[in-house]
Amino acid sequence: MQSNGKIFIILVVAVFSLTGLFFLTNPSYEKSMEAKYYYAIGDYKEALKLANEAYTLDNYNKMATTIIVQSEISVKFLDYIDEAKKYISKISQMANVQNLSRSDRARMKIMTSIMIQSYKKISPTILTDKELVQDANYYYEQFVSFNEKLDSTK
């Protein structure tokens, strides 16, 4: 009975060793592992680039496919957050003027509407970084608030 247990353990170790060796020697999976590392540290653009390279080498590489999809979603969230920061800055500058002109109010309304609609076009998955989603949601809520204030001060 004990020899069966030892044989089983040896087989499990052998299978994991061969799997590890495969991942280390296959260029596509090597790039996928590197892409996964960059995704894990939050460099989504680099992860996307490497995952695309891995997919080009082997289009059956499911790890590369998953990283591509997740990186694309994360990059959309990053782009939304960057754009939101720019618009928030512009809106804040415009709002600091004592007498806000009708055209400035219209510009602010357009900016808030654009960012509200942009947010609705991106949707996270279970694997999307929660902090990215929270940051995007924070800016979205600010644009909704600005938009409501603009509507109430007509």
MODELLER restraints for C-alpha pairs under 7 A, 6 or more apart:
rsr = mdl.restraints
at = mdl.atoms
rsr.add(forms.Gaussian(group=physical.xy_distance, feature=features.Distance(at['CA:23:A'], at['CA:29:A']), mean=5.40, stdev=0.5))
rsr.add(forms.Gaussian(group=physical.xy_distance, feature=features.Distance(at['CA:23:A'], at['CA:30:A']), mean=6.05, stdev=0.5))
rsr.add(forms.Gaussian(group=physical.xy_distance, feature=features.Distance(at['CA:24:A'], at['CA:30:A']), mean=5.79, stdev=0.5))
rsr.add(forms.Gaussian(group=physical.xy_distance, feature=features.Distance(at['CA:28:A'], at['CA:54:A']), mean=4.34, stdev=0.5))
rsr.add(forms.Gaussian(group=physical.xy_distance, feature=features.Distance(at['CA:28:A'], at['CA:55:A']), mean=6.84, stdev=0.5))
rsr.add(forms.Gaussian(group=physical.xy_distance, feature=features.Distance(at['CA:28:A'], at['CA:57:A']), mean=5.45, stdev=0.5))
rsr.add(forms.Gaussian(group=physical.xy_distance, feature=features.Distance(at['CA:28:A'], at['CA:58:A']), mean=5.93, stdev=0.5))
rsr.add(forms.Gaussian(group=physical.xy_distance, feature=features.Distance(at['CA:29:A'], at['CA:54:A']), mean=6.64, stdev=0.5))
rsr.add(forms.Gaussian(group=physical.xy_distance, feature=features.Distance(at['CA:31:A'], at['CA:50:A']), mean=5.96, stdev=0.5))
rsr.add(forms.Gaussian(group=physical.xy_distance, feature=features.Distance(at['CA:31:A'], at['CA:51:A']), mean=6.62, stdev=0.5))
rsr.add(forms.Gaussian(group=physical.xy_distance, feature=features.Distance(at['CA:31:A'], at['CA:54:A']), mean=5.28, stdev=0.5))
rsr.add(forms.Gaussian(group=physical.xy_distance, feature=features.Distance(at['CA:32:A'], at['CA:50:A']), mean=6.84, stdev=0.5))
rsr.add(forms.Gaussian(group=physical.xy_distance, feature=features.Distance(at['CA:32:A'], at['CA:51:A']), mean=5.52, stdev=0.5))
rsr.add(forms.Gaussian(group=physical.xy_distance, feature=features.Distance(at['CA:32:A'], at['CA:54:A']), mean=5.75, stdev=0.5))
rsr.add(forms.Gaussian(group=physical.xy_distance, feature=features.Distance(at['CA:32:A'], at['CA:63:A']), mean=6.31, stdev=0.5))
rsr.add(forms.Gaussian(group=physical.xy_distance, feature=features.Distance(at['CA:32:A'], at['CA:64:A']), mean=5.31, stdev=0.5))
rsr.add(forms.Gaussian(group=physical.xy_distance, feature=features.Distance(at['CA:35:A'], at['CA:47:A']), mean=4.24, stdev=0.5))
rsr.add(forms.Gaussian(group=physical.xy_distance, feature=features.Distance(at['CA:35:A'], at['CA:50:A']), mean=5.21, stdev=0.5))
rsr.add(forms.Gaussian(group=physical.xy_distance, feature=features.Distance(at['CA:35:A'], at['CA:51:A']), mean=5.51, stdev=0.5))
rsr.add(forms.Gaussian(group=physical.xy_distance, feature=features.Distance(at['CA:36:A'], at['CA:47:A']), mean=6.56, stdev=0.5))
rsr.add(forms.Gaussian(group=physical.xy_distance, feature=features.Distance(at['CA:36:A'], at['CA:67:A']), mean=6.71, stdev=0.5))
rsr.add(forms.Gaussian(group=physical.xy_distance, feature=features.Distance(at['CA:38:A'], at['CA:44:A']), mean=6.63, stdev=0.5))
rsr.add(forms.Gaussian(group=physical.xy_distance, feature=features.Distance(at['CA:38:A'], at['CA:46:A']), mean=6.47, stdev=0.5))
rsr.add(forms.Gaussian(group=physical.xy_distance, feature=features.Distance(at['CA:38:A'], at['CA:47:A']), mean=5.07, stdev=0.5))
rsr.add(forms.Gaussian(group=physical.xy_distance, feature=features.Distance(at['CA:39:A'], at['CA:47:A']), mean=5.24, stdev=0.5))
rsr.add(forms.Gaussian(group=physical.xy_distance, feature=features.Distance(at['CA:44:A'], at['CA:71:A']), mean=5.21, stdev=0.5))
rsr.add(forms.Gaussian(group=physical.xy_distance, feature=features.Distance(at['CA:44:A'], at['CA:74:A']), mean=6.50, stdev=0.5))
rsr.add(forms.Gaussian(group=physical.xy_distance, feature=features.Distance(at['CA:44:A'], at['CA:75:A']), mean=6.17, stdev=0.5))
rsr.add(forms.Gaussian(group=physical.xy_distance, feature=features.Distance(at['CA:45:A'], at['CA:71:A']), mean=6.94, stdev=0.5))
rsr.add(forms.Gaussian(group=physical.xy_distance, feature=features.Distance(at['CA:45:A'], at['CA:75:A']), mean=6.65, stdev=0.5))
rsr.add(forms.Gaussian(group=physical.xy_distance, feature=features.Distance(at['CA:47:A'], at['CA:71:A']), mean=6.57, stdev=0.5))
rsr.add(forms.Gaussian(group=physical.xy_distance, feature=features.Distance(at['CA:48:A'], at['CA:67:A']), mean=6.87, stdev=0.5))
rsr.add(forms.Gaussian(group=physical.xy_distance, feature=features.Distance(at['CA:48:A'], at['CA:68:A']), mean=5.33, stdev=0.5))
rsr.add(forms.Gaussian(group=physical.xy_distance, feature=features.Distance(at['CA:48:A'], at['CA:71:A']), mean=5.41, stdev=0.5))
rsr.add(forms.Gaussian(group=physical.xy_distance, feature=features.Distance(at['CA:48:A'], at['CA:72:A']), mean=6.89, stdev=0.5))
rsr.add(forms.Gaussian(group=physical.xy_distance, feature=features.Distance(at['CA:51:A'], at['CA:64:A']), mean=4.81, stdev=0.5))
rsr.add(forms.Gaussian(group=physical.xy_distance, feature=features.Distance(at['CA:51:A'], at['CA:67:A']), mean=6.14, stdev=0.5))
rsr.add(forms.Gaussian(group=physical.xy_distance, feature=features.Distance(at['CA:51:A'], at['CA:68:A']), mean=5.69, stdev=0.5))
rsr.add(forms.Gaussian(group=physical.xy_distance, feature=features.Distance(at['CA:52:A'], at['CA:64:A']), mean=6.98, stdev=0.5))
rsr.add(forms.Gaussian(group=physical.xy_distance, feature=features.Distance(at['CA:52:A'], at['CA:68:A']), mean=6.58, stdev=0.5))
rsr.add(forms.Gaussian(group=physical.xy_distance, feature=features.Distance(at['CA:54:A'], at['CA:64:A']), mean=6.03, stdev=0.5))
rsr.add(forms.Gaussian(group=physical.xy_distance, feature=features.Distance(at['CA:55:A'], at['CA:61:A']), mean=6.12, stdev=0.5))
rsr.add(forms.Gaussian(group=physical.xy_distance, feature=features.Distance(at['CA:55:A'], at['CA:64:A']), mean=5.59, stdev=0.5))
rsr.add(forms.Gaussian(group=physical.xy_distance, feature=features.Distance(at['CA:55:A'], at['CA:65:A']), mean=6.75, stdev=0.5))
rsr.add(forms.Gaussian(group=physical.xy_distance, feature=features.Distance(at['CA:70:A'], at['CA:128:A']), mean=6.65, stdev=0.5))
rsr.add(forms.Gaussian(group=physical.xy_distance, feature=features.Distance(at['CA:73:A'], at['CA:124:A']), mean=6.88, stdev=0.5))
rsr.add(forms.Gaussian(group=physical.xy_distance, feature=features.Distance(at['CA:74:A'], at['CA:128:A']), mean=6.51, stdev=0.5))
rsr.add(forms.Gaussian(group=physical.xy_distance, feature=features.Distance(at['CA:76:A'], at['CA:122:A']), mean=6.93, stdev=0.5))
rsr.add(forms.Gaussian(group=physical.xy_distance, feature=features.Distance(at['CA:77:A'], at['CA:132:A']), mean=6.49, stdev=0.5))
rsr.add(forms.Gaussian(group=physical.xy_distance, feature=features.Distance(at['CA:77:A'], at['CA:136:A']), mean=6.57, stdev=0.5))
rsr.add(forms.Gaussian(group=physical.xy_distance, feature=features.Distance(at['CA:80:A'], at['CA:136:A']), mean=6.85, stdev=0.5))
rsr.add(forms.Gaussian(group=physical.xy_distance, feature=features.Distance(at['CA:81:A'], at['CA:136:A']), mean=5.61, stdev=0.5))
rsr.add(forms.Gaussian(group=physical.xy_distance, feature=features.Distance(at['CA:84:A'], at['CA:115:A']), mean=6.88, stdev=0.5))
rsr.add(forms.Gaussian(group=physical.xy_distance, feature=features.Distance(at['CA:84:A'], at['CA:139:A']), mean=6.35, stdev=0.5))
rsr.add(forms.Gaussian(group=physical.xy_distance, feature=features.Distance(at['CA:87:A'], at['CA:111:A']), mean=6.70, stdev=0.5))
rsr.add(forms.Gaussian(group=physical.xy_distance, feature=features.Distance(at['CA:91:A'], at['CA:108:A']), mean=6.03, stdev=0.5))
rsr.add(forms.Gaussian(group=physical.xy_distance, feature=features.Distance(at['CA:94:A'], at['CA:104:A']), mean=6.92, stdev=0.5))
rsr.add(forms.Gaussian(group=physical.xy_distance, feature=features.Distance(at['CA:109:A'], at['CA:147:A']), mean=6.28, stdev=0.5))
rsr.add(forms.Gaussian(group=physical.xy_distance, feature=features.Distance(at['CA:109:A'], at['CA:150:A']), mean=6.84, stdev=0.5))
rsr.add(forms.Gaussian(group=physical.xy_distance, feature=features.Distance(at['CA:112:A'], at['CA:143:A']), mean=5.19, stdev=0.5))
rsr.add(forms.Gaussian(group=physical.xy_distance, feature=features.Distance(at['CA:112:A'], at['CA:146:A']), mean=6.96, stdev=0.5))
rsr.add(forms.Gaussian(group=physical.xy_distance, feature=features.Distance(at['CA:112:A'], at['CA:147:A']), mean=5.94, stdev=0.5))
rsr.add(forms.Gaussian(group=physical.xy_distance, feature=features.Distance(at['CA:115:A'], at['CA:143:A']), mean=6.89, stdev=0.5))
rsr.add(forms.Gaussian(group=physical.xy_distance, feature=features.Distance(at['CA:116:A'], at['CA:140:A']), mean=6.14, stdev=0.5))
rsr.add(forms.Gaussian(group=physical.xy_distance, feature=features.Distance(at['CA:116:A'], at['CA:143:A']), mean=6.50, stdev=0.5))
rsr.add(forms.Gaussian(group=physical.xy_distance, feature=features.Distance(at['CA:116:A'], at['CA:144:A']), mean=6.84, stdev=0.5))
rsr.add(forms.Gaussian(group=physical.xy_distance, feature=features.Distance(at['CA:119:A'], at['CA:140:A']), mean=6.61, stdev=0.5))
